[in-house]
Structure formats: C-alpha cells, structure tokens
Amino acid sequence: MKVPGNWRAPVHAHTADYRAVVIKGLWAHWQMQGGEATKVELPPGSYWTQKADEMHDDACLSDTECVILLINDTSYETYLPK
C-alpha cells in the first residue's frame, strides 16, 4: 500500500486480521481503545498486527510517501464506525 506523506486514515476496522511491515516512510498506528496515547511510531523495518473488528487509526508521518506491505490470509473489507 502506498499513501502520500502527511496522510491520515479515518478511524476504521477490517473484517479479518492482518500483519503489516513498514517499507518506506515513518508510519503511526494506534488502537481506538486507549486513544491516541497508544500511538506507536514505526520506521522502516517495523511491523505490527491488527486483529479483525478492532477500531484503529493509521497515519503516514513522513513528508514523503509511506509504503506498507500488508499481509493477510483471507480477503477483508474495511469499515468505519457506526
């Protein structure tokens, strides 16, 4: 996945688990339970896992694009909070 620098996703969740690896840029990922205080900054080579149906947020903190490798065993849908 490629996103532009200084990009932030809306709060969202997915219908399946995934794993991710930061390839390029400085990424941030945090769970909505616990709020932005749980934000972790992830430089290239960092990784995280995300469980299905947990609301979370992501952002590219770099001025340049971020490239993330997403790994999932099954296809999934992304959805926003109701």
Number of C-alpha atoms within 10 A of each C-alpha: 10 12 16 16 17 15 17 15 11 13 15 18 23 19 15 17 18 18 14 16 19 21 18 19 22 22 28 18 19 20 20 17 11 9 11 13 10 12 17 14 15 19 18 15 11 14 16 13 14 18 14 15 14 16 18 22 19 19 21 26 20 17 12 15 18 24 19 21 13 14 13 12 9 9 11 14 9 11 14 11 8 4
